[in-house]
């Protein structure tokens, strides 16, 4: 990867992974820099920092003009700005859009540990990018129609487990490459499982248990998950959409639980589907195996809205940014309460929801949000509720 830079300490270590061009630089003598941009700040032996352009993407003419400029790290902090990786506000100069310096003895390093964690998140069948507090997971087996192989199930489970421990991520978008969103379970893989002595019974149980656990982890994830559906989502792929908290579909999307067409009733997809649609609509899909278009899926409640294919990414991003702009702690407690109260009687649900409201009201950031509303100003949330 071509770059130009001045001298830097031999003890510096650089980690570069093309996940939204996330860069992580450690330098023992000049502190720590965490970057998520087309620019890398390398400390030199004099304790200053040189802006170095990376040939990852053509930079703007304004940014290109800054290559080679020297920045003094020893001076007073400049204007505060939120890190685009984790939304933590820190000090930086006017040169980089998303670089936050931290001296080796600073708590900023601990505050940005999630950024370092993201750089180590690698999955065989998934892509990951992170920007402005929004994580985008991409099903990345287009030639196989993004079927849910055992490896895909494990990757999704691991990704959701990783994200659940990262409160600076406020929302998740689940999208797919290629013409299909997800074609369900990998039937070739399932067929190979029949070769075992028990005819595949233990293997099938393991696969369906893994799939169910992964689907439930979406509901249990603190962050809302938006399905960004560009093509057919069938069988367990339709279950995946139904398991997401929200869904936006392109007009090119199709939905179905069509296992019955090959003699396999979609019993596990039924669980998520029947919690999105009315019973009669869900049972019609399950027993006929027919595909429905995106407009019908929206009308029946499987997806939130339908847009043209060239508007899909922007629509999903807009919804995610709206969610990410809210108080994360409030969204977290609200999402959990939403699913828990739905399983209760009306009276129990109101009692439970009242307790949740009281807990939420005790957050210091909630008190700040109410005060800001009354004062007609923007809230100054710390994120430490």
ZAROSE-362005 format. One record per residue (C-alpha): residue number from 1; residue in one letter; x, y, z. Coordinates in nm, 2 decimals. Layout:
N
PT  num  residu    east   north      up
PT  NUM       A       X       Y       Z
...
% end
This chain:
385
PT  num  residu    east   north      up
PT    1       X    0.00    0.00    0.00
PT    2       X    0.18    0.31   -0.12
PT    3       X    0.23    0.60    0.13
PT    4       X    0.48    0.88    0.20
PT    5       X    0.58    0.97    0.55
PT    6       X    0.86    1.12    0.74
PT    7       X    1.07    0.92    0.99
PT    8       X    0.89    0.76    1.28
PT    9       X    1.00    0.56    1.58
PT   10       X    1.10    0.20    1.53
PT   11       X    0.87    0.10    1.81
PT   12       X    0.56    0.22    1.62
PT   13       X    0.32   -0.05    1.50
PT   14       X    0.07    0.00    1.23
PT   15       X   -0.24   -0.21    1.16
PT   16       X   -0.42   -0.15    0.83
PT   17       X   -0.74   -0.33    0.73
PT   18       X   -0.97   -0.21    0.45
PT   19       X   -1.28   -0.19    0.66
PT   20       X   -1.41    0.15    0.57
PT   21       X   -1.04    0.24    0.56
PT   22       X   -1.01    0.20    0.94
PT   23       X   -0.65    0.26    1.05
PT   24       X   -0.50    0.21    1.39
PT   25       X   -0.15    0.34    1.47
PT   26       X    0.04    0.28    1.79
PT   27       X    0.35    0.49    1.87
PT   28       X    0.51    0.44    2.22
PT   29       X    0.70    0.77    2.21
PT   30       X    0.43    1.00    2.08
PT   31       X    0.11    0.85    2.21
PT   32       X   -0.16    0.68    2.02
PT   33       X   -0.34    0.78    1.70
PT   34       X   -0.66    0.62    1.58
PT   35       X   -0.78    0.72    1.24
PT   36       X   -1.07    0.63    1.01
PT   37       X   -1.00    0.82    0.70
PT   38       X   -0.79    0.84    0.39
PT   39       X   -0.51    1.00    0.59
PT   40       X   -0.25    0.86    0.83
PT   41       X   -0.08    1.07    1.10
PT   42       X    0.27    0.93    1.17
PT   43       X    0.46    1.08    1.46
PT   44       X    0.82    1.16    1.37
PT   45       X    1.13    1.16    1.60
PT   46       X    1.09    1.53    1.68
PT   47       X    0.75    1.47    1.85
PT   48       X    0.55    1.64    1.57
PT   49       X    0.32    1.47    1.32
PT   50       X    0.33    1.45    0.94
PT   51       X    0.02    1.42    0.74
PT   52       X    0.06    1.13    0.49
PT   53       X   -0.18    1.06    0.21
PT   54       X   -0.27    0.70    0.15
PT   55       X   -0.36    0.58   -0.20
PT   56       X   -0.68    0.41   -0.09
PT   57       X   -0.91    0.66   -0.26
PT   58       X   -0.86    0.99   -0.44
PT   59       X   -0.85    1.25   -0.17
PT   60       X   -1.02    1.59   -0.21
PT   61       X   -0.80    1.87   -0.34
PT   62       X   -0.83    2.05   -0.01
PT   63       X   -0.70    1.75    0.18
PT   64       X   -0.43    1.68   -0.08
PT   65       X   -0.28    2.02   -0.02
PT   66       X   -0.21    1.92    0.35
PT   67       X    0.02    1.63    0.27
PT   68       X    0.36    1.69    0.43
PT   69       X    0.23    1.96    0.67
PT   70       X    0.37    1.93    1.02
PT   71       X    0.15    1.93    1.33
PT   72       X    0.28    2.00    1.68
PT   73       X    0.16    1.74    1.92
PT   74       X    0.29    1.91    2.23
PT   75       X    0.07    2.22    2.21
PT   76       X   -0.27    2.28    2.37
PT   77       X   -0.56    2.07    2.24
PT   78       X   -0.75    2.21    1.95
PT   79       X   -1.13    2.21    1.90
PT   80       X   -1.30    1.90    2.02
PT   81       X   -1.45    1.66    1.76
PT   82       X   -1.62    1.32    1.79
PT   83       X   -1.42    1.02    1.66
PT   84       X   -1.61    0.88    1.35
PT   85       X   -1.53    0.53    1.48
PT   86       X   -1.68    0.55    1.83
PT   87       X   -1.83    0.89    1.87
PT   88       X   -1.60    0.96    2.17
PT   89       X   -1.51    1.33    2.17
PT   90       X   -1.14    1.41    2.19
PT   91       X   -0.89    1.67    2.10
PT   92       X   -0.75    1.71    1.75
PT   93       X   -0.62    1.97    1.52
PT   94       X   -0.79    2.11    1.21
PT   95       X   -0.60    1.87    0.98
PT   96       X   -0.77    1.54    1.01
PT   97       X   -1.15    1.48    1.00
PT   98       X   -1.14    1.19    1.25
PT   99       X   -0.82    1.15    1.43
PT  100       X   -0.80    1.16    1.81
PT  101       X   -0.46    1.17    1.98
PT  102       X   -0.41    1.01    2.32
PT  103       X   -0.09    1.01    2.52
PT  104       X    0.03    0.68    2.65
PT  105       X   -0.09    0.77    3.00
PT  106       X   -0.42    0.90    2.89
PT  107       X   -0.76    0.74    2.95
PT  108       X   -0.85    0.83    2.59
PT  109       X   -0.67    0.51    2.49
PT  110       X   -0.91    0.31    2.70
PT  111       X   -1.20    0.51    2.57
PT  112       X   -1.10    0.41    2.21
PT  113       X   -1.04    0.04    2.28
PT  114       X   -1.35   -0.04    2.08
PT  115       X   -1.19    0.11    1.77
PT  116       X   -0.90   -0.13    1.81
PT  117       X   -1.15   -0.41    1.87
PT  118       X   -1.32   -0.33    1.53
PT  119       X   -0.98   -0.36    1.35
PT  120       X   -0.95   -0.72    1.48
PT  121       X   -1.31   -0.82    1.38
PT  122       X   -1.26   -1.05    1.08
PT  123       X   -1.52   -1.29    0.94
PT  124       X   -1.49   -1.55    0.65
PT  125       X   -1.83   -1.49    0.50
PT  126       X   -1.91   -1.14    0.62
PT  127       X   -1.79   -0.79    0.54
PT  128       X   -1.78   -0.52    0.81
PT  129       X   -1.76   -0.15    0.80
PT  130       X   -1.81    0.11    1.07
PT  131       X   -1.89    0.48    1.03
PT  132       X   -2.05    0.74    1.25
PT  133       X   -2.16    0.48    1.51
PT  134       X   -2.32    0.26    1.25
PT  135       X   -2.19   -0.09    1.18
PT  136       X   -2.27   -0.24    0.84
PT  137       X   -2.25   -0.62    0.81
PT  138       X   -2.25   -0.76    0.45
PT  139       X   -2.35   -1.11    0.36
PT  140       X   -2.06   -1.18    0.12
PT  141       X   -2.12   -1.51   -0.07
PT  142       X   -2.30   -1.37   -0.38
PT  143       X   -2.21   -1.67   -0.60
PT  144       X   -2.39   -1.89   -0.35
PT  145       X   -2.68   -1.66   -0.32
PT  146       X   -2.56   -1.58    0.04
PT  147       X   -2.70   -1.91    0.17
PT  148       X   -2.66   -1.96    0.55
PT  149       X   -2.39   -2.22    0.56
PT  150       X   -2.26   -2.34    0.90
PT  151       X   -1.97   -2.09    0.86
PT  152       X   -2.21   -1.81    0.78
PT  153       X   -2.42   -1.88    1.09
PT  154       X   -2.10   -1.89    1.31
PT  155       X   -1.98   -1.56    1.15
PT  156       X   -2.31   -1.38    1.21
PT  157       X   -2.32   -1.51    1.57
PT  158       X   -1.97   -1.39    1.63
PT  159       X   -2.03   -1.05    1.47
PT  160       X   -2.34   -0.99    1.68
PT  161       X   -2.16   -1.11    2.00
PT  162       X   -1.87   -0.87    1.92
PT  163       X   -2.11   -0.57    1.85
PT  164       X   -2.31   -0.63    2.16
PT  165       X   -2.01   -0.54    2.37
PT  166       X   -1.95   -0.21    2.18
PT  167       X   -2.18    0.06    2.31
PT  168       X   -2.03    0.32    2.08
PT  169       X   -2.20    0.13    1.80
PT  170       X   -2.55    0.27    1.80
PT  171       X   -2.71    0.08    1.51
PT  172       X   -2.65   -0.21    1.27
PT  173       X   -2.73   -0.25    0.90
PT  174       X   -2.74   -0.60    0.76
PT  175       X   -2.71   -0.60    0.38
PT  176       X   -2.59   -0.85    0.11
PT  177       X   -2.38   -0.85   -0.20
PT  178       X   -2.52   -0.99   -0.53
PT  179       X   -2.86   -1.04   -0.67
PT  180       X   -3.00   -1.24   -0.37
PT  181       X   -3.03   -1.12   -0.01
PT  182       X   -3.03   -1.47    0.13
PT  183       X   -3.15   -1.80   -0.01
PT  184       X   -3.19   -1.98    0.32
PT  185       X   -2.99   -2.28    0.45
PT  186       X   -2.72   -2.44    0.24
PT  187       X   -2.90   -2.74    0.10
PT  188       X   -2.59   -2.90   -0.04
PT  189       X   -2.43   -2.88    0.31
PT  190       X   -2.74   -3.02    0.47
PT  191       X   -2.74   -3.31    0.22
PT  192       X   -2.38   -3.40    0.31
PT  193       X   -2.49   -3.43    0.67
PT  194       X   -2.70   -3.73    0.59
PT  195       X   -2.38   -3.94    0.54
PT  196       X   -2.34   -3.98    0.92
PT  197       X   -2.45   -4.30    1.09
PT  198       X   -2.76   -4.15    1.23
PT  199       X   -2.86   -4.01    0.89
PT  200       X   -2.77   -3.66    0.99
PT  201       X   -3.01   -3.62    1.29
PT  202       X   -2.75   -3.48    1.53
PT  203       X   -2.60   -3.26    1.26
PT  204       X   -2.94   -3.12    1.16
PT  205       X   -3.01   -3.05    1.53
PT  206       X   -2.68   -2.86    1.56
PT  207       X   -2.74   -2.66    1.25
PT  208       X   -3.09   -2.55    1.34
PT  209       X   -2.99   -2.48    1.70
PT  210       X   -2.71   -2.26    1.57
PT  211       X   -2.95   -2.08    1.34
PT  212       X   -3.21   -2.02    1.61
PT  213       X   -2.95   -1.89    1.85
PT  214       X   -2.82   -1.65    1.59
PT  215       X   -3.17   -1.52    1.51
PT  216       X   -3.24   -1.47    1.88
PT  217       X   -2.92   -1.28    1.92
PT  218       X   -3.05   -1.02    1.69
PT  219       X   -3.35   -0.96    1.91
PT  220       X   -3.12   -0.96    2.22
PT  221       X   -2.86   -0.72    2.07
PT  222       X   -2.87   -0.38    2.24
PT  223       X   -2.85   -0.20    1.91
PT  224       X   -3.14   -0.20    1.66
PT  225       X   -3.07   -0.40    1.34
PT  226       X   -3.20   -0.29    1.00
PT  227       X   -3.23   -0.54    0.72
PT  228       X   -3.13   -0.37    0.39
PT  229       X   -3.29   -0.61    0.14
PT  230       X   -3.20   -0.58   -0.23
PT  231       X   -3.31   -0.92   -0.37
PT  232       X   -3.49   -1.25   -0.28
PT  233       X   -3.50   -1.35    0.09
PT  234       X   -3.64   -1.70    0.11
PT  235       X   -3.68   -1.97    0.38
PT  236       X   -3.42   -1.89    0.65
PT  237       X   -3.33   -1.58    0.45
PT  238       X   -3.69   -1.45    0.51
PT  239       X   -3.65   -1.56    0.87
PT  240       X   -3.34   -1.34    0.89
PT  241       X   -3.53   -1.04    0.77
PT  242       X   -3.82   -1.11    1.00
PT  243       X   -3.57   -1.14    1.29
PT  244       X   -3.43   -0.80    1.23
PT  245       X   -3.58   -0.51    1.42
PT  246       X   -3.65   -0.31    1.11
PT  247       X   -3.63   -0.37    0.74
PT  248       X   -3.61   -0.16    0.42
PT  249       X   -3.66   -0.34    0.09
PT  250       X   -3.60   -0.25   -0.27
PT  251       X   -3.87   -0.30   -0.53
PT  252       X   -3.65   -0.59   -0.66
PT  253       X   -3.68   -0.78   -0.33
PT  254       X   -3.90   -1.09   -0.30
PT  255       X   -3.99   -1.28    0.02
PT  256       X   -4.11   -1.64    0.08
PT  257       X   -4.09   -1.94    0.31
PT  258       X   -4.09   -2.19    0.03
PT  259       X   -3.94   -2.50    0.20
PT  260       X   -4.28   -2.67    0.16
PT  261       X   -4.22   -2.68   -0.21
PT  262       X   -3.94   -2.93   -0.16
PT  263       X   -4.11   -3.12    0.12
PT  264       X   -3.96   -2.93    0.42
PT  265       X   -4.20   -2.71    0.61
PT  266       X   -4.02   -2.39    0.73
PT  267       X   -4.09   -2.45    1.10
PT  268       X   -3.80   -2.24    1.24
PT  269       X   -3.86   -1.95    1.00
PT  270       X   -4.23   -1.97    1.11
PT  271       X   -4.13   -1.85    1.46
PT  272       X   -4.00   -1.51    1.34
PT  273       X   -4.25   -1.48    1.06
PT  274       X   -4.55   -1.54    1.28
PT  275       X   -4.43   -1.26    1.51
PT  276       X   -4.43   -1.01    1.22
PT  277       X   -4.75   -1.10    1.03
PT  278       X   -5.10   -1.20    1.13
PT  279       X   -5.15   -1.57    1.17
PT  280       X   -5.35   -1.62    0.85
PT  281       X   -5.10   -1.43    0.64
PT  282       X   -4.81   -1.62    0.79
PT  283       X   -4.98   -1.96    0.75
PT  284       X   -5.06   -1.87    0.39
PT  285       X   -4.70   -1.81    0.31
PT  286       X   -4.59   -2.12    0.50
PT  287       X   -4.84   -2.36    0.33
PT  288       X   -4.84   -2.23   -0.02
PT  289       X   -4.47   -2.15   -0.05
PT  290       X   -4.54   -1.86   -0.28
PT  291       X   -4.32   -1.55   -0.31
PT  292       X   -4.45   -1.21   -0.23
PT  293       X   -4.32   -0.88   -0.37
PT  294       X   -4.18   -0.60   -0.16
PT  295       X   -4.50   -0.39   -0.17
PT  296       X   -4.71   -0.68   -0.03
PT  297       X   -4.44   -0.75    0.23
PT  298       X   -4.46   -0.39    0.34
PT  299       X   -4.84   -0.40    0.35
PT  300       X   -4.84   -0.71    0.56
PT  301       X   -4.58   -0.58    0.80
PT  302       X   -4.27   -0.77    0.71
PT  303       X   -4.08   -0.46    0.60
PT  304       X   -4.11   -0.10    0.71
PT  305       X   -4.08    0.06    0.37
PT  306       X   -4.01    0.00    0.00
PT  307       X   -3.78    0.21   -0.22
PT  308       X   -3.63    0.20   -0.57
PT  309       X   -3.31   -0.01   -0.59
PT  310       X   -3.09    0.29   -0.64
PT  311       X   -3.23    0.45   -0.33
PT  312       X   -3.20    0.15   -0.10
PT  313       X   -2.86    0.22    0.05
PT  314       X   -2.94    0.59    0.12
PT  315       X   -3.28    0.49    0.28
PT  316       X   -3.12    0.24    0.52
PT  317       X   -2.84    0.48    0.61
PT  318       X   -3.09    0.76    0.68
PT  319       X   -3.29    0.54    0.92
PT  320       X   -2.97    0.42    1.09
PT  321       X   -2.84    0.77    1.13
PT  322       X   -3.17    0.88    1.29
PT  323       X   -3.14    0.60    1.54
PT  324       X   -2.77    0.66    1.60
PT  325       X   -2.84    1.02    1.68
PT  326       X   -3.05    0.92    1.98
PT  327       X   -2.93    0.85    2.34
PT  328       X   -2.78    0.50    2.31
PT  329       X   -2.87    0.40    2.66
PT  330       X   -3.24    0.49    2.60
PT  331       X   -3.26    0.30    2.28
PT  332       X   -3.10    0.00    2.45
PT  333       X   -3.33   -0.02    2.74
PT  334       X   -3.63    0.06    2.51
PT  335       X   -3.55   -0.22    2.26
PT  336       X   -3.51   -0.47    2.54
PT  337       X   -3.84   -0.36    2.70
PT  338       X   -4.02   -0.37    2.36
PT  339       X   -3.96   -0.74    2.32
PT  340       X   -4.00   -0.84    2.68
PT  341       X   -4.34   -0.67    2.73
PT  342       X   -4.47   -0.83    2.41
PT  343       X   -4.47   -1.17    2.58
PT  344       X   -4.66   -1.05    2.89
PT  345       X   -5.02   -0.99    2.97
PT  346       X   -5.15   -0.64    2.94
PT  347       X   -5.14   -0.57    3.31
PT  348       X   -4.79   -0.72    3.36
PT  349       X   -4.67   -0.53    3.05
PT  350       X   -4.78   -0.20    3.20
PT  351       X   -4.62   -0.28    3.53
PT  352       X   -4.30   -0.38    3.37
PT  353       X   -4.29   -0.08    3.13
PT  354       X   -4.35    0.15    3.43
PT  355       X   -4.04    0.01    3.60
PT  356       X   -3.84    0.06    3.28
PT  357       X   -3.96    0.43    3.26
PT  358       X   -3.85    0.49    3.61
PT  359       X   -3.51    0.33    3.54
PT  360       X   -3.47    0.54    3.23
PT  361       X   -3.57    0.86    3.41
PT  362       X   -3.28    0.81    3.66
PT  363       X   -3.02    0.83    3.38
PT  364       X   -2.82    1.15    3.41
PT  365       X   -2.82    1.19    3.03
PT  366       X   -3.20    1.16    3.03
PT  367       X   -3.22    1.44    3.29
PT  368       X   -2.99    1.64    3.06
PT  369       X   -3.21    1.57    2.76
PT  370       X   -3.52    1.69    2.94
PT  371       X   -3.34    2.00    3.06
PT  372       X   -3.22    2.08    2.71
PT  373       X   -3.57    2.04    2.57
PT  374       X   -3.71    2.28    2.82
PT  375       X   -3.42    2.52    2.76
PT  376       X   -3.47    2.49    2.38
PT  377       X   -3.11    2.38    2.33
PT  378       X   -2.93    2.07    2.21
PT  379       X   -2.86    1.81    2.48
PT  380       X   -2.50    1.76    2.59
PT  381       X   -2.50    1.39    2.65
PT  382       X   -2.20    1.22    2.80
PT  383       X   -2.29    0.86    2.70
PT  384       X   -2.22    0.74    3.05
PT  385       X   -2.58    0.68    3.16
% end
